[in-house]
Amino acid sequence: MTEDIYKWISKKYGTEPYVIREILKDETVFSFLMIWTIFEQKLFDGSFKRSSIETFIDRRLQQINVANFESIVEHFHERYQNISLYAHLKKDESYIPVDRII
């Protein structure tokens, strides 16, 4: 039965069954497929379609209170305006002063 599933999936994607078998051995791929099923069920009423993404985003945007982000934005704005704090944020990379970037 499993071989039939690999054949069916491989036909859908225009590849060979052994390719599907190898892909599904990867724990990350397998975990994603398990999580996607839950995600799709909860957020898209069981069936995700490309055309439904716009409706999904519109619904989520109505639930977001932009005022909640004000303090977060202010925090990062202050950090990037302060040269020494900006240099600290960039400690593992070559530091370029903010005024030279802008």
DAGI-V416782 format. One record per residue. N is the residue number from 1. RES is the residue in three letters. SS is DSSP state (a for helix, b for strand, c for the rest). D_CENTER is the distance of its C-alpha to the mean C-alpha in Angstrom with 2 decimals. Layout:
n res ss d_center
N RES SS D_CENTER
N RES SS D_CENTER
This chain:
n res ss d_center
1 MET c 33.23
2 THR a 30.17
3 GLU a 31.45
4 ASP a 31.66
5 ILE a 28.00
6 TYR a 27.11
7 LYS a 29.49
8 TRP a 28.08
9 ILE a 24.44
10 SER a 25.68
11 LYS a 27.74
12 LYS a 24.81
13 TYR a 22.93
14 GLY c 26.17
15 THR c 26.30
16 GLU c 28.45
17 PRO a 28.16
18 TYR a 28.16
19 VAL a 24.91
20 ILE a 23.18
21 ARG a 25.00
22 GLU a 23.76
23 ILE a 20.08
24 LEU a 20.36
25 LYS a 22.08
26 ASP c 18.93
27 GLU a 17.89
28 THR a 14.16
29 VAL a 14.42
30 PHE a 16.68
31 SER a 14.62
32 PHE a 11.57
33 LEU a 14.25
34 MET a 15.76
35 ILE a 12.80
36 TRP a 11.84
37 THR a 15.49
38 ILE a 15.44
39 PHE a 12.37
40 GLU a 14.09
41 GLN a 17.38
42 LYS a 16.66
43 LEU a 14.62
44 PHE c 16.15
45 ASP c 19.59
46 GLY c 19.27
47 SER c 18.48
48 PHE c 15.50
49 LYS c 16.91
50 ARG a 15.70
51 SER a 18.37
52 SER a 17.15
53 ILE a 13.91
54 GLU a 16.27
55 THR a 18.09
56 PHE a 15.09
57 ILE a 14.07
58 ASP a 17.80
59 ARG a 18.26
60 ARG a 15.56
61 LEU a 16.98
62 GLN a 20.39
63 GLN a 19.44
64 ILE c 18.41
65 ASN c 21.40
66 VAL a 21.03
67 ALA a 23.94
68 ASN a 21.91
69 PHE a 20.05
70 GLU a 23.40
71 SER a 24.20
72 ILE a 20.83
73 VAL a 21.25
74 GLU a 24.89
75 HIS a 24.17
76 PHE a 22.04
77 HIS a 24.51
78 GLU a 27.37
79 ARG a 25.89
80 TYR a 25.39
81 GLN a 28.85
82 ASN c 30.47
83 ILE a 31.13
84 SER a 31.64
85 LEU a 28.48
86 TYR a 26.49
87 ALA a 28.23
88 HIS a 27.33
89 LEU a 23.58
90 LYS c 24.03
91 LYS c 26.29
92 ASP c 24.77
93 GLU c 24.74
94 SER c 27.68
95 TYR c 28.34
96 ILE c 29.00
97 PRO c 30.57
98 VAL a 28.69
99 ASP a 31.67
100 ARG a 31.58
101 ILE a 27.98
102 ILE c 28.77
